[in-house]
């Protein structure tokens, strides 16, 4: 069986698939990729099914080797990729042979990157998913972040062409994110709601797979910042007693006792995840129907992108093992 050897690895790297479903009642959120469209594109480029597991990393990738020939692709943003000394492009698939070192450098202008291999990362499913849920310590590789000297099994893959995106998805900088008000917006005065929608907020360095904390004007709940704990969803914007809003992300807690002033539109959640620390954003209120239409439009655009992959001409790579 082929395996991936991790010679060096960046922070927050973990095994992810499309997420774990059906366990919210047990306090386990879905996990899965922070930027699902980029993750799905990486799998498609190497010929995997959408649910195959790959690697997610933050800020910088690492250095890797394999035991047998395999196709791979790196997505998420602009990034330096080298096979030995040969520079490669992201958003397309390449061959990697035994004896070649794959080095993935720092992401530029975004936060999360994805590395997919043909056949997927073949770790055992836990509760129906290979995704790592770091806070629960389940799934992925030993339920934890990846480390140097880890070895991950790769699944078997059928021969397939190398692919590249014919028309990349738009990666224009985002400044305004759409939200649906509530469900506890009634705990905030009209003045505080106007402040929320008229102000800029800065993405703080207090961020991980669970939540993104925002810096900006303090949002005071006139009816108090403690509520009976109720369900949360990815994109819930909670406001604790500090007045600093926090946006719940892929590995959120399933219930919470802070009022939720608004909920980020699902279509804009990957955009927020990819914005670098220090970036300023604003929020715009939209009806729920408009948020749902935006998600349908985004999924349609992604499906069209995946259906229109361009086949590359296979060229023997330099520095191959002999």
Secondary structure per residue as TSV (DSSP state, phi and psi in degrees):
chain	resnum	aa	ss	phi	psi
A	1	X	-	360.0	138.1
A	2	X	-	-71.1	152.3
A	3	X	E	-144.1	153.9
A	4	X	E	-104.7	122.8
A	5	X	E	-100.4	127.1
A	6	X	E	-94.7	110.2
A	7	X	E	-88.9	-28.0
A	8	X	E	-158.6	145.2
A	9	X	E	-145.7	145.2
A	10	X	-	-83.6	-178.7
A	11	X	T	-73.4	153.9
A	12	X	T	60.0	24.5
A	13	X	-	-80.5	136.7
A	14	X	E	-155.6	162.8
A	15	X	E	-82.7	132.0
A	16	X	E	-138.3	148.8
A	17	X	-	-124.1	-158.0
A	18	X	S	-74.0	-2.9
A	19	X	-	118.4	167.0
A	20	X	-	-103.7	124.0
A	21	X	-	-112.9	145.0
A	22	X	S	90.9	14.2
A	23	X	-	-123.6	16.0
A	24	X	G	-61.4	-34.7
A	25	X	G	-63.9	-21.5
A	26	X	G	-96.4	7.2
A	27	X	T	82.5	15.4
A	28	X	-	-112.8	111.6
A	29	X	-	-76.5	173.2
A	30	X	-	-68.1	-26.9
A	31	X	-	59.5	-135.9
A	32	X	-	82.5	-178.1
A	33	X	-	-71.3	147.9
A	34	X	S	-71.0	-30.8
A	35	X	S	-124.7	85.4
A	36	X	H	-61.6	-40.6
A	37	X	H	-58.5	-44.4
A	38	X	H	-64.1	-37.2
A	39	X	H	-64.0	-45.1
A	40	X	H	-64.4	-37.5
A	41	X	H	-64.8	-41.9
A	42	X	H	-58.6	-44.8
A	43	X	H	-63.3	-42.9
A	44	X	H	-63.3	-36.9
A	45	X	H	-64.7	-26.0
A	46	X	T	-104.3	7.7
A	47	X	T	83.6	15.8
A	48	X	-	-83.6	158.8
A	49	X	-	-68.0	154.8
A	50	X	T	-56.9	-31.1
A	51	X	T	-86.3	1.4
A	52	X	-	-62.5	150.4
A	53	X	-	-88.3	143.2
A	54	X	E	-139.0	-170.2
A	55	X	E	-104.1	137.1
A	56	X	E	-113.1	137.4
A	57	X	E	-138.4	156.8
A	58	X	E	-111.5	131.6
A	59	X	S	73.5	-53.9
A	60	X	E	-143.1	146.8
A	61	X	E	-83.0	-92.2
A	62	X	E	157.0	-159.2
A	63	X	E	-131.3	136.6
A	64	X	E	-140.6	155.5
A	65	X	E	-138.1	158.3
A	66	X	E	-125.7	161.3
A	67	X	S	-92.5	-13.3
A	68	X	S	-149.5	159.6
A	69	X	-	-57.6	142.5
A	70	X	E	-156.4	151.2
A	71	X	E	-88.8	146.2
A	72	X	E	-144.4	162.7
A	73	X	E	-149.3	147.5
A	74	X	E	-122.8	129.0
A	75	X	E	-134.8	-178.4
A	76	X	S	120.9	-42.2
A	77	X	S	179.1	-161.2
A	78	X	E	-80.6	131.1
A	79	X	E	-158.8	148.5
A	80	X	E	-83.7	124.1
A	81	X	E	-127.1	132.2
A	82	X	E	-133.4	135.9
A	83	X	E	-108.2	101.2
A	84	X	T	66.7	-120.8
A	85	X	T	-101.7	-1.3
A	86	X	E	-84.4	126.1
A	87	X	E	-80.1	138.8
A	88	X	E	-124.8	164.4
A	89	X	-	-99.7	142.9
A	90	X	S	-73.3	173.5
A	91	X	S	62.9	26.9
A	92	X	B	-155.5	162.0
A	93	X	E	-95.9	155.0
A	94	X	E	-142.5	165.0
A	95	X	E	-94.2	143.3
A	96	X	E	-128.4	129.9
A	97	X	-	-111.1	158.0
A	98	X	T	-57.6	140.9
A	99	X	T	90.6	-11.5
A	100	X	-	-96.3	135.4
A	101	X	-	-95.5	127.3
A	102	X	E	-96.7	119.5
A	103	X	E	-116.9	125.6
A	104	X	E	-117.7	118.0
A	105	X	E	-86.7	-147.0
A	106	X	E	-87.8	140.1
A	107	X	E	-71.5	144.9
A	108	X	E	-115.0	121.7
A	109	X	S	76.9	10.9
A	110	X	-	-152.4	-177.8
A	111	X	S	-117.1	-41.9
A	112	X	E	-112.9	133.6
A	113	X	E	-121.7	162.3
A	114	X	E	-134.8	136.4
A	115	X	E	-124.3	115.5
A	116	X	E	-113.7	144.4
A	117	X	E	-121.9	143.1
A	118	X	T	-58.4	129.1
A	119	X	T	95.7	-16.3
A	120	X	-	76.7	168.0
A	121	X	B	-80.7	118.0
A	122	X	-	-97.5	52.0
A	123	X	-	-79.4	157.6
A	124	X	-	-66.9	137.7
A	125	X	-	-65.7	142.7
A	126	X	B	-126.1	122.2
A	127	X	T	54.7	41.3
A	128	X	T	82.5	9.6
A	129	X	B	-150.8	151.4
A	130	X	-	-93.2	-1.3
A	131	X	-	-64.1	140.7
A	132	X	-	-80.8	127.3
A	133	X	B	-109.6	95.9
A	134	X	T	-62.0	-39.6
A	135	X	T	-70.9	-26.2
A	136	X	T	-95.9	-14.9
A	137	X	T	69.2	36.7
A	138	X	B	-125.2	158.4
A	139	X	S	75.3	-177.1
A	140	X	T	58.2	-139.6
A	141	X	T	-103.1	101.7
A	142	X	T	58.9	23.7
A	143	X	T	66.3	23.7
A	144	X	S	-138.4	176.0
A	145	X	-	-66.7	152.3
A	146	X	-	-76.7	149.6
A	147	X	-	-131.4	160.4
A	148	X	T	-56.6	138.5
A	149	X	T	81.9	2.2
A	150	X	-	-67.3	147.0
A	151	X	E	-124.3	126.7
A	152	X	E	-116.3	133.2
A	153	X	E	-72.4	140.7
A	154	X	B	-107.3	139.7
A	155	X	-	-74.2	164.8
A	156	X	-	-78.9	149.1
A	157	X	-	-137.4	146.5
A	158	X	-	-82.7	153.6
A	159	X	-	-57.7	139.4
A	160	X	-	-156.0	159.0
A	161	X	-	-68.0	165.8
A	162	X	-	-86.7	143.9
A	163	X	E	-127.4	158.3
A	164	X	E	-139.7	156.4
A	165	X	E	-70.4	129.7
A	166	X	S	-76.7	-38.1
A	167	X	S	-138.0	95.8
A	168	X	-	-59.0	150.2
A	169	X	-	-65.5	150.8
A	170	X	-	-60.9	132.6
A	171	X	-	-122.5	32.9
A	172	X	-	-64.1	145.0
A	173	X	-	-57.5	140.2
A	174	X	-	-109.9	131.4
A	175	X	-	-116.2	-30.1
A	176	X	E	-116.2	127.3
A	177	X	E	-112.7	140.9
A	178	X	E	-85.9	138.0
A	179	X	E	-134.9	153.2
A	180	X	E	-103.5	127.7
A	181	X	E	-61.6	146.4
A	182	X	-	93.1	-175.0
A	183	X	S	-87.4	-6.2
A	184	X	S	-115.0	35.0
A	185	X	G	-66.0	-19.1
A	186	X	G	-71.6	-7.3
A	187	X	G	-85.5	-2.7
A	188	X	S	-114.5	143.2
A	189	X	-	-70.0	164.6
A	190	X	H	-60.1	-36.1
A	191	X	H	-65.5	-40.9
A	192	X	H	-69.0	-37.7
A	193	X	H	-63.7	-41.5
A	194	X	H	-62.6	-39.1
A	195	X	H	-61.6	-43.4
A	196	X	H	-59.9	-43.5
A	197	X	H	-86.5	-11.5
A	198	X	H	-105.7	-6.9
A	199	X	S	-102.1	159.8
A	200	X	-	-94.8	143.3
A	201	X	E	-122.3	148.3
A	202	X	E	-110.0	136.3
A	203	X	E	-71.8	115.7
A	204	X	E	-81.4	170.5
A	205	X	E	-77.2	-7.1
A	206	X	E	-81.4	86.5
A	207	X	E	-151.5	145.9
A	208	X	-	-159.4	-163.5
A	209	X	S	-72.7	-12.6
A	210	X	S	-87.1	-44.4
A	211	X	E	-159.4	160.1
A	212	X	E	-120.6	118.2
A	213	X	E	-88.6	139.2
A	214	X	E	-111.3	139.5
A	215	X	E	-98.9	141.5
A	216	X	S	165.4	-161.3
A	217	X	S	-63.1	141.3
A	218	X	-	-68.5	133.5
A	219	X	-	-103.9	109.8
A	220	X	-	-98.3	126.5
A	221	X	-	-87.7	113.0
A	222	X	T	-65.9	-20.7
A	223	X	T	-101.1	15.5
A	224	X	-	95.0	154.8
A	225	X	S	-98.9	8.2
A	226	X	-	-114.3	129.0
A	227	X	-	-128.8	165.7
A	228	X	-	-62.2	130.0
A	229	X	-	-55.8	132.9
A	230	X	E	-138.7	179.2
A	231	X	E	-67.6	150.1
A	232	X	-	-119.4	165.0
A	233	X	-	-136.6	162.6
A	234	X	T	-59.7	127.1
A	235	X	T	102.1	-9.5
A	236	X	E	-58.6	134.6
A	237	X	E	-108.5	98.8
A	238	X	E	-86.5	151.3
A	239	X	E	-126.8	101.4
A	240	X	-	-77.4	-176.0
A	241	X	T	-62.7	-23.5
A	242	X	T	-65.5	-19.1
A	243	X	-	80.4	-1.2
A	244	X	-	-89.6	113.7
A	245	X	E	-66.8	148.2
A	246	X	E	-132.4	135.7
A	247	X	E	-99.5	123.7
A	248	X	E	-77.8	136.4
A	249	X	-	-115.6	-154.1
A	250	X	T	-60.9	-33.7
A	251	X	T	-111.6	38.0
A	252	X	-	-65.2	162.6
A	253	X	-	-71.4	151.8
A	254	X	S	-84.2	-19.5
A	255	X	E	-134.5	159.2
A	256	X	E	-155.1	153.4
A	257	X	S	-109.6	18.4
A	258	X	S	-106.8	146.0
A	259	X	E	-66.2	142.4
A	260	X	E	-103.8	110.1
A	261	X	E	-74.2	-27.6
A	262	X	E	-165.0	171.5
A	263	X	E	-130.0	124.3
A	264	X	E	-66.7	135.6
A	265	X	-	-58.2	135.6
A	266	X	H	-56.9	-34.4
A	267	X	H	-65.3	-24.6
A	268	X	H	-98.2	-4.8
A	269	X	H	-63.7	-45.8
A	270	X	H	-63.0	-32.0
A	271	X	H	-64.2	-43.7
A	272	X	H	-63.2	-44.2
A	273	X	H	-57.6	-33.9
A	274	X	H	-88.9	-6.9
A	275	X	S	-74.8	131.1
A	276	X	-	-67.9	155.4
A	277	X	T	-56.2	137.7
A	278	X	T	95.5	-12.1
A	279	X	-	-73.9	142.1
A	280	X	E	-94.7	141.8
A	281	X	E	-136.5	162.9
A	282	X	E	-131.7	162.7
A	283	X	E	-116.6	141.8
A	284	X	E	-124.0	129.1
A	285	X	E	-77.1	133.0
A	286	X	-	-133.0	154.5
A	287	X	-	-66.1	156.3
A	288	X	H	-57.5	-39.6
A	289	X	H	-60.8	-38.2
A	290	X	H	-68.3	-38.5
A	291	X	H	-63.4	-39.9
A	292	X	H	-66.2	-40.5
A	293	X	H	-64.0	-36.8
A	294	X	H	-64.4	-39.6
A	295	X	H	-66.9	-41.2
A	296	X	H	-62.4	-42.5
A	297	X	H	-64.3	-40.8
A	298	X	H	-65.6	-41.8
A	299	X	H	-66.6	-36.0
A	300	X	H	-64.6	-44.8
A	301	X	H	-62.0	-39.6
A	302	X	H	-66.2	-43.5
A	303	X	H	-60.7	-41.2
A	304	X	H	-64.5	-39.9
A	305	X	H	-61.8	-45.1
A	306	X	H	-70.3	-29.1
A	307	X	H	-78.4	-9.7
A	308	X	T	-119.1	34.7
A	309	X	E	-67.0	144.4
A	310	X	E	-98.1	129.2
A	311	X	E	-76.4	132.2
A	312	X	-	-93.4	155.8
A	313	X	-	-81.2	126.8
A	314	X	-	-76.1	123.6
A	315	X	-	-120.5	135.9
A	316	X	-	-62.7	127.0
A	317	X	-	-76.4	151.9
A	318	X	T	-76.3	150.1
A	319	X	T	77.9	18.3
A	320	X	-	-68.1	148.4
A	321	X	-	-67.5	143.6
A	322	X	-	-115.3	360.0
